[in-house]
Amino acid sequence: MSHLETDLIHQGRAFNDSKAVVTPIYQTSTYYADEDLQQYIVAATETKHPTFYHRHGNPTNSQAAAILASLEKTEDALLLATGMAAISTAILAVVKQGDHVVTQNSLYSGAMLFFKEFLSDYGVTVTHVDQTDNAAFEHAIQQNTKLIYVETPSNPNLDVTDLEYIGQLGKKHGITTMVDNTFASPINQTPSDYGIDIIVHSATKYLGGHSDLTAGAICGSKEFIHKAWRRSLVLGASLSPFDSWLLLRGMKTLSMRVKQINSNALALAKWFEKHPAIKHVAYIGLRSHPQYELVAEQMRGGTGMLCIEILGDDDQAYQHAQQVLNKLQIFANAASLGGVESLVVHPASMWGSHHDKSQKKTSGITPGMLRISVGIEHIDDLIGDFEGALEGIG
Ligand SMILES: *Cc1c(COP(=O)(O)O)cnc(C)c1O
């Protein structure tokens, strides 16, 4: 077994049958059936066969999937067109009408929508619990619970779920466990080390890393990936060969990028802690984070995600947050995260349509909160940008 940094570049070479050092983009929907009939039947039915028809598989996708499986230490992986495609396809490969799911109060907004609106329409019930309270997960388990779905650290308020506890809870009750590992990335966290069954990703974020593609990944056992693949054949959210190629290119530098991002984010978080205009900094790499011990146990780095709370009571804090957004020069106000460039969003205004007031409260979104995705720029420039934008507040 080679190391992760090496796997990122070389894993899955078997799917490149050309002499090109860089995997070609197999920009084709279909493949010649010039082998004997028996082999063609195999191609038509085998899980993720790379050379039958695009919805079934593609050599570029197979190579990227091989890397994902090795990063997450799972038997296999399936790549799809977006993170939400991966999440919805994976969940629909676990639950059916009459089943129950236990999940968290704080989740990525798309996953929240899927649990609240989609699953309930199809007869699957869901209980949301406080992810920082281990016992709450066990209390919520019912006879028909088929899935425990967690996200850690969570989007946007960076609460952490105890992966070892969840992995054991699933095993104890015979319930499938699934983790959205997008924020951590495989560089900072390996859920399968704790017995988690299925790992999902928005590869749009750190894995791709350049804000130039959307993709999603499901990592799990061969048996589960086969099930998820069967679902994906009818749901149809295949990853395009070009986006898959961009993902392969992006992943080569994943380790370097994430390490630089971890270091920048920690330095920025420490600087925020001392700034008078900042009421609160939520960064899992800070000793002040209430779950710092758990983070130190289950993670290798703090990620590039942090949230700050600007000074002021509700309305004033809202205005201050907007003002800071407008003044920032390097941090761009844009959705998404995990790219080489630093981004910032104001969740209270961005997620107005997905969350009502009480949902915002339970998911921890406050008027003066800014969510920051730190990139790989020079740390002095990043600090300087906020220094200018915060001037006159506090
Ligand atoms: C962005 C994101 C998703 C959804 O991914 P898409 O690629 O946008 O579909 C899911 N989970 C988390 C934690 C995310 O940040």
The ligand as an SDF file (V2000), in Angstrom:
LIG
                    3D

 15 15  0  0  0  0  0  0  0  0999 V2000
  -22.0510   21.6000   -1.2540 C   0  0  0  0  0  0  0  0  0  0  0  0
  -22.3790   20.5370   -0.3200 C   0  0  0  0  0  0  0  0  0  0  0  0
  -23.2340   19.4900   -0.7100 C   0  0  0  0  0  0  0  0  0  0  0  0
  -23.9120   19.4320   -2.0450 C   0  0  0  0  0  0  0  0  0  0  0  0
  -23.0030   19.2950   -3.0900 O   0  0  0  0  0  0  0  0  0  0  0  0
  -23.3130   19.7290   -4.6130 P   0  0  0  0  0  0  0  0  0  0  0  0
  -22.1020   19.3000   -5.3380 O   0  0  0  0  0  0  0  0  0  0  0  0
  -23.5220   21.2150   -4.5990 O   0  0  0  0  0  0  0  0  0  0  0  0
  -24.5570   19.0270   -5.0180 O   0  0  0  0  0  0  0  0  0  0  0  0
  -23.4600   18.4890    0.2110 C   0  0  0  0  0  0  0  0  0  0  0  0
  -22.9180   18.5120    1.4440 N   0  0  0  0  0  0  0  0  0  0  0  0
  -22.1100   19.5100    1.8490 C   0  0  0  0  0  0  0  0  0  0  0  0
  -21.5410   19.4890    3.2320 C   0  0  0  0  0  0  0  0  0  0  0  0
  -21.8180   20.5610    0.9920 C   0  0  0  0  0  0  0  0  0  0  0  0
  -21.0300   21.5520    1.4070 O   0  0  0  0  0  0  0  0  0  0  0  0
  1  2  1  0
  2  3  1  0
  2 14  2  0
  3  4  1  0
  3 10  2  0
  4  5  1  0
  5  6  1  0
  6  7  2  0
  6  8  1  0
  6  9  1  0
 10 11  1  0
 11 12  2  0
 12 13  1  0
 12 14  1  0
 14 15  1  0
M  END
$$$$
